[in-house]
């Protein structure tokens, strides 16, 4: 049996193989939808033979916020939301060696447990994938004009701005 030893440091420093580079067009799927989201669809969208790591984040509607019980919520967005989502995705793809990227956010009325957002990023290595995925969801939440209207069990409600 032949064993090949190496260090992550030396591999990370040499990017001579094309698979170590960002893909030419890594943005595979971006959408804002009023229909249920599919983790499988997003995961398939970021499949890439050169990716050694894929990170995926799923945001769900939880049953509480700020100490109050949440019954349901609704998301709405500005007409520019998809353009802003693309801008965020392009920035992530420019800052990391992204092989594939996907992000889909739901709008409309959702119930506790429903999927609200799914994002995924594939990169040559796991660390890059984790960092890029974290940046993607954080920037999406802060910069894409999507708003959440929460209805609480006590009959009160509130609007929460995503940016």
VOGU-3710 file (C-alpha; in Angstrom, 3 decimals, decimal comma):
1> xxxxxxxxxx> 0,000/0,000/0,000  1,289/3,427/-0,938  0,651/6,346/1,392  1,067/9,976/0,410  1,762/12,424/3,188  1,446/16,166/2,962  0,565/19,141/5,033  -2,449/21,332/4,626  -0,176/24,366/4,768  1,804/23,352/1,716
11> xxxxxxxxxx> -1,339/22,406/-0,227  -3,066/25,647/0,650  -0,065/27,660/-0,531  0,127/26,106/-4,008  -2,848/26,791/-6,214  -1,452/25,408/-9,472  -4,276/22,920/-10,092  -7,322/24,491/-11,769  -9,546/22,940/-9,098  -7,836/25,099/-6,477
21> xxxxxxxxxx> -9,049/28,233/-8,242  -12,448/29,863/-8,189  -14,752/28,751/-10,980  -15,287/31,152/-13,897  -19,029/31,414/-13,194  -19,664/29,989/-9,714  -23,137/31,433/-9,121  -25,419/28,507/-9,908  -28,739/29,487/-8,328  -30,132/32,711/-6,859
31> xxxxxxxxxx> -33,813/33,232/-6,215  -36,486/34,750/-4,052  -39,535/32,479/-4,110  -43,047/32,264/-2,737  -42,978/28,447/-2,818  -41,414/25,979/-0,348  -37,629/25,655/-0,497  -35,688/22,448/-1,091  -32,388/21,714/0,652  -31,735/18,982/-1,919
41> xxxxxxxxxx> -32,123/21,437/-4,820  -29,628/23,879/-3,316  -27,171/21,100/-2,421  -27,337/19,698/-5,979  -26,822/23,190/-7,412  -23,432/23,556/-5,704  -22,089/20,143/-6,636  -18,621/20,458/-8,162  -16,010/17,739/-8,691  -13,190/20,145/-7,748
51> xxxxxxxxxx> -14,776/21,096/-4,421  -13,390/19,418/-1,334  -15,827/21,204/0,968  -19,448/22,223/0,755  -21,086/24,272/3,498  -24,847/24,645/3,648  -26,976/26,818/5,932  -30,716/26,380/6,428  -32,700/29,086/8,192  -36,026/27,963/9,629
61> xxxxxxxxxx> -38,957/29,736/11,247  -38,561/29,276/15,002  -41,334/29,324/17,595  -39,968/32,271/19,593  -38,175/35,588/19,247  -37,128/38,090/21,872  -38,776/36,084/24,652  -42,170/35,923/22,922  -43,885/32,929/21,307  -44,139/33,227/17,513
71> xxxxxxxxxx> -47,182/31,716/15,781  -46,271/32,580/12,190  -44,524/35,106/10,047  -44,460/36,524/6,591  -41,577/37,722/4,463  -41,802/40,441/1,851  -39,122/42,062/-0,264  -38,303/45,157/-2,251  -38,330/44,796/-6,068  -34,523/45,217/-6,030
81> xxxxxxxxxx> -34,012/42,228/-3,687  -32,852/39,776/-6,372  -30,383/42,319/-7,757  -29,016/42,902/-4,255  -28,815/39,146/-3,677  -26,727/38,840/-6,855  -24,448/41,669/-5,716  -23,888/39,915/-2,350  -23,218/36,577/-4,087  -20,772/38,153/-6,544
91> xxxxxxxxxx> -18,841/39,752/-3,662  -18,567/36,419/-1,827  -17,459/34,722/-5,041  -14,817/37,423/-5,551  -13,469/37,138/-1,993  -13,195/33,330/-1,766  -12,168/30,531/-4,173  -15,804/29,590/-4,772  -16,446/26,665/-7,090  -20,249/26,930/-6,763
101> xxxxxxxxxx> -22,724/29,099/-4,846  -26,498/29,067/-4,369  -28,907/31,141/-2,271  -32,699/31,043/-2,143  -34,948/33,035/0,212  -38,656/32,523/0,750  -41,309/35,226/0,744  -44,963/34,974/1,706  -46,621/33,442/4,768  -44,645/30,786/6,641
111> xxxxxxxxxx> -45,378/28,592/9,636  -43,091/27,513/12,461  -40,643/24,942/11,076  -40,811/26,136/7,459  -37,579/26,835/5,593  -37,020/30,582/5,198  -33,588/30,625/3,537  -31,103/28,096/2,186  -27,575/29,022/1,104  -24,659/26,809/0,102
121> xxxxxxxxxx> -21,089/27,282/-1,072  -18,565/24,783/-2,456  -14,842/25,539/-2,345  -11,634/23,543/-2,795  -11,285/23,186/1,013  -13,706/23,031/3,966  -12,404/26,115/5,772  -12,986/28,288/2,734  -16,446/26,798/2,273  -17,415/27,493/5,906
131> xxxxxxxxxx> -16,131/31,077/5,757  -17,756/31,830/2,409  -21,099/30,340/3,485  -21,046/32,354/6,719  -20,305/35,546/4,788  -23,057/34,754/2,278  -25,810/34,318/4,886  -24,611/37,211/7,048  -24,414/39,641/4,115  -27,741/38,421/2,721
141> xxxxxxxxxx> -29,404/39,111/6,096  -27,830/42,578/6,379  -27,916/43,852/2,801  -30,775/42,278/0,853  -34,056/44,198/1,365  -36,239/41,422/2,766  -38,527/42,146/5,716  -40,087/39,825/8,265  -43,535/40,381/9,791  -43,881/38,262/12,943
151> xxxxxxxxxx> -47,174/37,450/14,630  -46,912/36,506/18,297  -49,139/34,212/20,366  -50,411/37,158/22,423  -51,844/38,789/19,280  -49,119/41,424/18,865  -46,908/41,656/15,828  -43,741/43,373/14,628  -41,837/44,118/11,453  -38,146/43,252/11,382
161> xxx> -35,949/44,655/8,623  -33,294/42,452/7,113  -31,187/45,463/6,232
//
